Amino acid sequence: MNTFWTQLFAYLNGGFYSINSFIAGRFICLLAGERKNSLFFGSDKMVHVSAVYHTIISTYKMQGVSVLDYFKRFLILISKRR
């Protein structure tokens, strides 16, 4: 803690960021059920695919972007490349 003492007080005095973790907690809570489901994915590869999928969805939800619109645009761009 001695190493980061100056940065900690700069963080507290700056007032730019919230000190609680409620936002992160809301998104992590949604993934708690996914941990149980990952036991039945069949392989490590599918667990990683699911983690990437949920990371993308959570990131876009936090940014206020429509996940459905994002995936529509993504799939249209992929289909045009082939």
N, CA, C and O atoms as a MOPAC input file, in Angstrom:
PM7 MOZYME 1SCF
protein

 N      0.82700 1    -1.18500 1     0.00000 1
 C      0.00000 1     0.00000 1     0.00000 1
 C      0.87400 1     1.25300 1     0.00000 1
 O      0.47400 1     2.28800 1    -0.53300 1
 N      2.04700 1     1.16500 1     0.58600 1
 C      2.93000 1     2.32900 1     0.59200 1
 C      3.30300 1     2.75300 1    -0.82100 1
 O      3.51100 1     3.93600 1    -1.08900 1
 N      3.38500 1     1.78700 1    -1.71200 1
 C      3.74900 1     2.08900 1    -3.09600 1
 C      2.68600 1     2.94200 1    -3.78100 1
 O      3.01200 1     3.81300 1    -4.58700 1
 N      1.42300 1     2.69800 1    -3.46500 1
 C      0.32500 1     3.37000 1    -4.16400 1
 C     -0.35400 1     4.45900 1    -3.32600 1
 O     -1.43500 1     4.92700 1    -3.68400 1
 N      0.26200 1     4.85800 1    -2.22900 1
 C     -0.35600 1     5.82800 1    -1.32800 1
 C     -0.67100 1     7.14400 1    -2.03700 1
 O     -1.77100 1     7.67600 1    -1.88600 1
 N      0.26700 1     7.66800 1    -2.79800 1
 C      0.06700 1     8.94400 1    -3.50700 1
 C     -1.04700 1     8.81500 1    -4.53600 1
 O     -1.89800 1     9.69800 1    -4.64100 1
 N     -1.05100 1     7.72600 1    -5.29400 1
 C     -2.08100 1     7.53600 1    -6.30700 1
 C     -3.46400 1     7.36500 1    -5.67700 1
 O     -4.46400 1     7.81900 1    -6.23200 1
 N     -3.51400 1     6.70700 1    -4.51400 1
 C     -4.78600 1     6.50800 1    -3.83100 1
 C     -5.40000 1     7.84400 1    -3.44600 1
 O     -6.59300 1     8.06000 1    -3.66200 1
 N     -4.60600 1     8.74000 1    -2.88100 1
 C     -5.15400 1    10.03000 1    -2.48200 1
 C     -5.43000 1    10.92700 1    -3.67800 1
 O     -6.32000 1    11.77500 1    -3.62000 1
 N     -4.69700 1    10.75700 1    -4.74000 1
 C     -5.01900 1    11.49600 1    -5.96600 1
 C     -6.36900 1    11.04200 1    -6.48600 1
 O     -7.16200 1    11.86000 1    -6.95400 1
 N     -6.63700 1     9.75400 1    -6.40900 1
 C     -7.92900 1     9.19800 1    -6.81700 1
 C     -9.05300 1     9.74600 1    -5.93900 1
 O    -10.09700 1    10.15500 1    -6.44600 1
 N     -8.84100 1     9.75400 1    -4.63900 1
 C     -9.87900 1    10.21700 1    -3.72000 1
 C    -10.12700 1    11.71200 1    -3.84100 1
 O    -11.27200 1    12.15700 1    -3.76200 1
 N     -9.07600 1    12.48500 1    -4.02900 1
 C     -9.21600 1    13.93600 1    -4.09900 1
 C     -9.69400 1    14.41100 1    -5.46300 1
 O    -10.25100 1    15.50300 1    -5.57800 1
 N     -9.48200 1    13.60400 1    -6.49700 1
 C     -9.87700 1    14.00500 1    -7.84300 1
 C    -11.37900 1    14.08200 1    -8.01900 1
 O    -11.88300 1    15.01800 1    -8.64000 1
 N    -12.10200 1    13.11000 1    -7.48100 1
 C    -13.54600 1    13.10900 1    -7.57000 1
 C    -14.10600 1    12.76400 1    -8.94000 1
 O    -15.29600 1    12.96200 1    -9.18400 1
 N    -13.28200 1    12.25700 1    -9.82800 1
 C    -13.74400 1    11.93900 1   -11.17100 1
 C    -14.41600 1    10.58100 1   -11.24200 1
 O    -15.25300 1    10.35700 1   -12.11600 1
 N    -14.07100 1     9.67500 1   -10.34600 1
 C    -14.55500 1     8.30600 1   -10.40900 1
 C    -15.32100 1     7.95300 1    -9.14600 1
 O    -15.02900 1     8.45200 1    -8.05900 1
 N    -16.29700 1     7.09000 1    -9.31100 1
 C    -17.05500 1     6.58800 1    -8.17600 1
 C    -16.19600 1     5.57400 1    -7.42900 1
 O    -15.47100 1     4.79300 1    -8.04400 1
 N    -16.28100 1     5.58900 1    -6.11300 1
 C    -15.44800 1     4.68200 1    -5.33300 1
 C    -16.13000 1     3.33700 1    -5.10600 1
 O    -15.49500 1     2.40600 1    -4.61100 1
 N    -17.40200 1     3.21700 1    -5.45500 1
 C    -18.06700 1     1.92200 1    -5.25700 1
 C    -17.97000 1     1.07200 1    -6.51600 1
 O    -17.57000 1     1.54600 1    -7.57900 1
 N    -18.33800 1    -0.17000 1    -6.37200 1
 C    -18.24300 1    -1.09900 1    -7.49100 1
 C    -19.60900 1    -1.65400 1    -7.87600 1
 O    -19.70400 1    -2.78200 1    -8.36100 1
 N    -20.66300 1    -0.87600 1    -7.66700 1
 C    -22.00700 1    -1.35900 1    -7.95700 1
 C    -22.19700 1    -1.66800 1    -9.43900 1
 O    -22.85000 1    -2.65300 1    -9.78500 1
 N    -21.64200 1    -0.84900 1   -10.30700 1
 C    -21.80800 1    -1.06100 1   -11.74100 1
 C    -21.16800 1    -2.38200 1   -12.14900 1
 O    -21.79100 1    -3.18800 1   -12.83900 1
 N    -19.94500 1    -2.60200 1   -11.73100 1
 C    -19.26800 1    -3.86100 1   -12.06400 1
 C    -19.99300 1    -5.03500 1   -11.42400 1
 O    -20.09800 1    -6.10000 1   -12.03300 1
 N    -20.48600 1    -4.85900 1   -10.22600 1
 C    -21.18700 1    -5.92800 1    -9.52800 1
 C    -22.44900 1    -6.37000 1   -10.23700 1
 O    -22.76900 1    -7.55800 1   -10.26200 1
 N    -23.17300 1    -5.41200 1   -10.81700 1
 C    -24.39200 1    -5.77400 1   -11.55200 1
 C    -24.09000 1    -6.69000 1   -12.71700 1
 O    -24.82600 1    -7.64700 1   -12.95700 1
 N    -23.02100 1    -6.41400 1   -13.44300 1
 C    -22.68400 1    -7.22700 1   -14.60500 1
 C    -22.08400 1    -8.56200 1   -14.19600 1
 O    -22.31800 1    -9.57200 1   -14.85900 1
 N    -21.31800 1    -8.58400 1   -13.12200 1
 C    -20.73200 1    -9.83300 1   -12.65400 1
 C    -21.81600 1   -10.75000 1   -12.09900 1
 O    -21.74200 1   -11.96700 1   -12.27000 1
 N    -22.81000 1   -10.18900 1   -11.44500 1
 C    -23.90600 1   -10.98000 1   -10.89100 1
 C    -24.63000 1   -11.74700 1   -11.99200 1
 O    -25.02900 1   -12.89400 1   -11.78900 1
 N    -24.80200 1   -11.12900 1   -13.14800 1
 C    -25.47400 1   -11.79400 1   -14.26100 1
 C    -24.68700 1   -12.99300 1   -14.76400 1
 O    -25.26300 1   -13.94800 1   -15.28500 1
 N    -23.37500 1   -12.94300 1   -14.60800 1
 C    -22.53600 1   -14.03800 1   -15.08300 1
 C    -22.40100 1   -15.17100 1   -14.07500 1
 O    -21.85600 1   -16.22500 1   -14.40300 1
 N    -22.88600 1   -14.97100 1   -12.85700 1
 C    -22.74400 1   -16.01200 1   -11.83900 1
 C    -23.48000 1   -17.28400 1   -12.24400 1
 O    -22.98000 1   -18.38500 1   -12.01400 1
 N    -24.65200 1   -17.15000 1   -12.84000 1
 C    -25.38600 1   -18.31600 1   -13.32800 1
 C    -24.65900 1   -18.99500 1   -14.46700 1
 O    -24.75300 1   -20.21100 1   -14.63700 1
 N    -23.94200 1   -18.21800 1   -15.24000 1
 C    -23.19800 1   -18.77200 1   -16.37400 1
 C    -22.07900 1   -19.70000 1   -15.92000 1
 O    -21.70900 1   -20.63200 1   -16.63400 1
 N    -21.54300 1   -19.44500 1   -14.73400 1
 C    -20.49500 1   -20.32600 1   -14.21100 1
 C    -21.01300 1   -21.74500 1   -14.05600 1
 O    -20.31900 1   -22.70300 1   -14.39800 1
 N    -22.23900 1   -21.88600 1   -13.53700 1
 C    -22.81500 1   -23.21600 1   -13.36500 1
 C    -23.04600 1   -23.87300 1   -14.72200 1
 O    -22.78700 1   -25.06500 1   -14.89200 1
 N    -23.53200 1   -23.09800 1   -15.68300 1
 C    -23.80800 1   -23.64400 1   -17.00800 1
 C    -22.53600 1   -24.06900 1   -17.72200 1
 O    -22.58100 1   -24.96300 1   -18.56700 1
 N    -21.42000 1   -23.46100 1   -17.41000 1
 C    -20.17900 1   -23.77200 1   -18.11800 1
 C    -19.70400 1   -25.20000 1   -17.84500 1
 O    -18.86400 1   -25.72300 1   -18.57700 1
 N    -20.22900 1   -25.82300 1   -16.81300 1
 C    -19.87800 1   -27.20900 1   -16.54200 1
 C    -20.38400 1   -28.14300 1   -17.63800 1
 O    -19.87000 1   -29.24900 1   -17.80700 1
 N    -21.39800 1   -27.68900 1   -18.38400 1
 C    -22.04200 1   -28.54700 1   -19.37400 1
 C    -21.73500 1   -28.12500 1   -20.81000 1
 O    -22.42200 1   -28.56600 1   -21.73200 1
 N    -20.72900 1   -27.28800 1   -21.02400 1
 C    -20.39900 1   -26.83200 1   -22.37300 1
 C    -19.69300 1   -27.90000 1   -23.19600 1
 O    -19.70800 1   -27.82800 1   -24.42500 1
 N    -19.09100 1   -28.86500 1   -22.57100 1
 C    -18.47800 1   -29.96400 1   -23.29700 1
 C    -16.98900 1   -29.82000 1   -23.55400 1
 O    -16.29600 1   -30.82400 1   -23.72000 1
 N    -16.47900 1   -28.59400 1   -23.59100 1
 C    -15.04700 1   -28.41300 1   -23.82500 1
 C    -14.59700 1   -27.05900 1   -23.30600 1
 O    -15.40400 1   -26.15200 1   -23.10200 1
 N    -13.30000 1   -26.94400 1   -23.09700 1
 C    -12.73800 1   -25.66700 1   -22.65300 1
 C    -12.92800 1   -24.59200 1   -23.70000 1
 O    -13.12500 1   -23.42200 1   -23.37100 1
 N    -12.86700 1   -24.98900 1   -24.97100 1
 C    -13.00300 1   -24.01500 1   -26.05200 1
 C    -14.36300 1   -23.31100 1   -25.98700 1
 O    -14.44100 1   -22.09700 1   -26.17500 1
 N    -15.41900 1   -24.05900 1   -25.72500 1
 C    -16.75000 1   -23.45000 1   -25.66800 1
 C    -16.91500 1   -22.55400 1   -24.44800 1
 O    -17.66800 1   -21.58200 1   -24.48900 1
 N    -16.21700 1   -22.87500 1   -23.36400 1
 C    -16.24000 1   -21.99500 1   -22.19400 1
 C    -15.60500 1   -20.65400 1   -22.55300 1
 O    -16.11400 1   -19.60400 1   -22.16000 1
 N    -14.50400 1   -20.68000 1   -23.29200 1
 C    -13.83800 1   -19.43900 1   -23.71100 1
 C    -14.71600 1   -18.65300 1   -24.68200 1
 O    -14.77600 1   -17.42600 1   -24.60400 1
 N    -15.39300 1   -19.34100 1   -25.59100 1
 C    -16.30200 1   -18.67100 1   -26.52700 1
 C    -17.41500 1   -17.97200 1   -25.75500 1
 O    -17.76200 1   -16.83000 1   -26.05500 1
 N    -17.96600 1   -18.65000 1   -24.77300 1
 C    -19.02400 1   -18.05100 1   -23.96100 1
 C    -18.51700 1   -16.83600 1   -23.19000 1
 O    -19.22000 1   -15.83100 1   -23.08400 1
 N    -17.30400 1   -16.92100 1   -22.65400 1
 C    -16.73600 1   -15.79300 1   -21.90800 1
 C    -16.56500 1   -14.57900 1   -22.80900 1
 O    -16.85800 1   -13.45500 1   -22.40100 1
 N    -16.09300 1   -14.79800 1   -24.03000 1
 C    -15.93100 1   -13.68400 1   -24.97600 1
 C    -17.28400 1   -13.08100 1   -25.31800 1
 O    -17.43800 1   -11.86000 1   -25.33300 1
 N    -18.26200 1   -13.93100 1   -25.59200 1
 C    -19.61200 1   -13.48600 1   -25.92400 1
 C    -20.19300 1   -12.62300 1   -24.80200 1
 O    -20.72300 1   -11.54200 1   -25.06100 1
 N    -20.09600 1   -13.09300 1   -23.56700 1
 C    -20.65600 1   -12.33700 1   -22.44500 1
 C    -19.86100 1   -11.06600 1   -22.15800 1
 O    -20.43400 1   -10.07700 1   -21.70000 1
 N    -18.57900 1   -11.07100 1   -22.41300 1
 C    -17.78000 1    -9.85600 1   -22.25200 1
 C    -18.21900 1    -8.79200 1   -23.23800 1
 O    -18.35300 1    -7.62300 1   -22.87500 1
 N    -18.44400 1    -9.18500 1   -24.48300 1
 C    -18.90600 1    -8.23000 1   -25.50300 1
 C    -20.25400 1    -7.66800 1   -25.11700 1
 O    -20.45700 1    -6.45500 1   -25.17600 1
 N    -21.17200 1    -8.51700 1   -24.72600 1
 C    -22.51600 1    -8.05800 1   -24.36300 1
 C    -22.46700 1    -7.10900 1   -23.17200 1
 O    -23.10000 1    -6.05400 1   -23.19700 1
 N    -21.72900 1    -7.47000 1   -22.13800 1
 C    -21.64200 1    -6.61000 1   -20.94700 1
 C    -21.00000 1    -5.27600 1   -21.26000 1
 O    -21.42600 1    -4.24600 1   -20.73700 1
 N    -19.98700 1    -5.27500 1   -22.09900 1
 C    -19.31800 1    -4.02200 1   -22.46500 1
 C    -20.26700 1    -3.10000 1   -23.20800 1
 O    -20.32600 1    -1.90700 1   -22.91100 1
 N    -21.00400 1    -3.62500 1   -24.15900 1
 C    -21.93100 1    -2.78100 1   -24.90500 1
 C    -23.09600 1    -2.31500 1   -24.05300 1
 O    -23.58200 1    -1.20000 1   -24.24300 1
 N    -23.56100 1    -3.13800 1   -23.11700 1
 C    -24.62000 1    -2.69500 1   -22.21200 1
 C    -24.12300 1    -1.55200 1   -21.33300 1
 O    -24.85100 1    -0.58500 1   -21.10400 1
 N    -22.87800 1    -1.65500 1   -20.83400 1
 C    -22.32400 1    -0.59000 1   -19.99100 1
 C    -22.19100 1     0.71000 1   -20.77400 1
 O    -22.36300 1     1.79100 1   -20.20900 1
 N    -21.88700 1     0.62000 1   -22.06800 1
 C    -21.71000 1     1.81000 1   -22.89500 1
 C    -23.03700 1     2.35500 1   -23.41900 1
 O    -23.06700 1     3.41300 1   -24.04800 1
 N    -24.13700 1     1.63700 1   -23.16500 1
 C    -25.45400 1     2.09800 1   -23.61300 1
 C    -25.72400 1     1.81800 1   -25.08200 1
 O    -26.61000 1     2.43400 1   -25.67500 1
 N    -24.97400 1     0.89600 1   -25.67900 1
 C    -25.14900 1     0.53900 1   -27.08300 1
 C    -26.10700 1    -0.64300 1   -27.15600 1
 O    -26.02900 1    -1.55900 1   -26.33700 1
 N    -27.00200 1    -0.62500 1   -28.12400 1
 C    -27.92900 1    -1.73100 1   -28.31400 1
 C    -27.16000 1    -2.96000 1   -28.78200 1
 O    -26.52300 1    -2.93900 1   -29.83600 1
 N    -27.22100 1    -4.01900 1   -28.00100 1
 C    -26.50500 1    -5.25200 1   -28.32600 1
 C    -27.06500 1    -5.86900 1   -29.60300 1
 O    -26.31000 1    -6.37400 1   -30.43400 1
 N    -28.37900 1    -5.83000 1   -29.76200 1
 C    -29.00700 1    -6.39500 1   -30.94800 1
 C    -28.55800 1    -5.65800 1   -32.20700 1
 O    -28.23800 1    -6.29000 1   -33.21400 1
 N    -28.53300 1    -4.32700 1   -32.15800 1
 C    -28.06500 1    -3.54500 1   -33.31400 1
 C    -26.59800 1    -3.83800 1   -33.62200 1
 O    -26.21200 1    -3.91800 1   -34.78800 1
 N    -25.78600 1    -3.99700 1   -32.58500 1
 C    -24.37400 1    -4.29900 1   -32.78800 1
 C    -24.21300 1    -5.62700 1   -33.52000 1
 O    -23.47900 1    -5.71400 1   -34.50500 1
 N    -24.90400 1    -6.66600 1   -33.03300 1
 C    -24.76900 1    -7.97300 1   -33.66100 1
 C    -25.33400 1    -7.98400 1   -35.08200 1
 O    -24.80600 1    -8.67900 1   -35.95000 1
 N    -26.40400 1    -7.21900 1   -35.32700 1
 C    -26.92600 1    -7.12700 1   -36.69200 1
 C    -25.87500 1    -6.54300 1   -37.62700 1
 O    -25.62000 1    -7.08600 1   -38.70200 1
 N    -25.26300 1    -5.42500 1   -37.20800 1
 C    -24.22100 1    -4.80000 1   -38.04300 1
 C    -23.02000 1    -5.71900 1   -38.20600 1
 O    -22.44500 1    -5.81100 1   -39.29000 1
 N    -22.64300 1    -6.39600 1   -37.13400 1
 C    -21.50400 1    -7.30800 1   -37.16600 1
 C    -21.73900 1    -8.44800 1   -38.16000 1
 O    -20.86100 1    -8.76200 1   -38.96400 1
 N    -22.90300 1    -9.05700 1   -38.10800 1
 C    -23.20000 1   -10.16900 1   -39.00300 1
 C    -23.31700 1    -9.71900 1   -40.45700 1
 O    -22.92400 1   -10.45000 1   -41.36600 1
 N    -23.85300 1    -8.52600 1   -40.67700 1
 C    -23.92100 1    -7.98400 1   -42.05400 1
 C    -22.51900 1    -7.76200 1   -42.59200 1
 O    -22.24400 1    -8.09800 1   -43.74400 1
 N    -21.62600 1    -7.20500 1   -41.78600 1
 C    -20.24600 1    -6.98100 1   -42.24300 1
 C    -19.52200 1    -8.28800 1   -42.52000 1
 O    -18.75900 1    -8.38400 1   -43.48100 1
 N    -19.75100 1    -9.28400 1   -41.69400 1
 C    -19.10900 1   -10.58500 1   -41.92300 1
 C    -19.61000 1   -11.20400 1   -43.22200 1
 O    -18.82700 1   -11.75000 1   -44.00000 1
 N    -20.90700 1   -11.11900 1   -43.45200 1
 C    -21.45300 1   -11.72800 1   -44.67700 1
 C    -20.97100 1   -11.01900 1   -45.93900 1
 O    -20.88100 1   -11.64700 1   -46.99300 1
 N    -20.66400 1    -9.74200 1   -45.85700 1
 C    -20.16400 1    -8.99600 1   -47.01600 1
 C    -18.71700 1    -9.34100 1   -47.34700 1
 O    -18.29700 1    -9.21100 1   -48.49600 1
 N    -17.96400 1    -9.77300 1   -46.36600 1
 C    -16.54300 1   -10.08100 1   -46.56900 1
 C    -16.34300 1   -11.39900 1   -47.30000 1
 O    -15.27000 1   -11.61700 1   -47.86200 1
 N    -17.30300 1   -12.26100 1   -47.31600 1
 C    -17.13300 1   -13.58400 1   -47.94700 1
 C    -17.51400 1   -13.54900 1   -49.35800 1
 O    -17.43600 1   -14.56900 1   -50.04400 1

